[in-house]
Amino acid sequence: MFSNFDINFIIFGILPYAALTILVVGSIARYDRDQYTWKSSSSQLLKRKQLIWGSILFHVGIITIFFGHLVGLFTPVWVLDALGVPYSLKQWMAVIIGGPAGIAALIGASLLMHRRLTEPRIRATSSRMDITIMALIWLQLAIGLLTITQTLQHMDGSEMVRFMNWSQSIVTWNINAWVTVVDVHWLYKLHIFLGLIITALFPFSRLVHMVSGFAAPFRYLLRPGYQIVRSRRQKALPKRADTKATPAE
């Protein structure tokens, strides 16, 4: 019955849809039930210098990697052909831009992780999910950098095209998308697998504050009549007296 079973079908054919479903449904459910948790709790008063350097390196690196993957994986191959962009050039750009961005993000993640684990007050306010998701991101960045050792062996862009076809086949509901990456190096497979796991954990972690950051401008544009006011008042207003009239005697 299971003689033709292939775990690659589960990981690269089924798991992407499961992870995306959990991402969307979980995010909507969390926002509906507890939208005030859509934040990244501030701890900037503790080891501030380490926070600044770690945060800058991590966020600049991770944002570059995110949009690099987004554009790199979901740009149709025919667009590259129409523009006359050689696959090898795109591959070199991925290495030259993605490599330094990955190193910056990994250094930043290391600083943030060290700060979270070694500062008692931060550790005390960190949930298990905070530490788990940070550890997974650190591991994902490290594996991503290791994949460059394999990428340099395929600078003709052939491997890159396979991942582009897989990603685009997933979003077009091609049930045979998994076949595209079935025989790639195990480092690539582990990188994809961890990425899907992080995607599934997204709604249940502090990562949801990313959505708030992207959505905030649109929220105010779509809800006219609201204005953000920052008060300069130093003291709270006195308690308002009860002005209800009493009956005359």
Secondary structure, 3 states (H helix, E strand, C coil): CCCCCCHHHHHHHHHHHHHHHHHHHHHHHHHHHHHHHCCCCCCCCCCHHHHHHHHHHHHHHHHHHHHHHHHHHHCCHHHHHHHCCCHHHHHHHHHHHHHHHHHHHHHHHHHHHHHHHHCHHHHHHCCHHHHHHHHHHHHHHHHHHHHHHHHCCCCCCHHHHHHHHHHHHHHCCCCCHHHHHCCCCHHHHHHHHHHHHHHHHHHHCHHHHHHHHHHHHHHHHCCCCCCCCCCCCCCCCCCCCCCCCCCCC
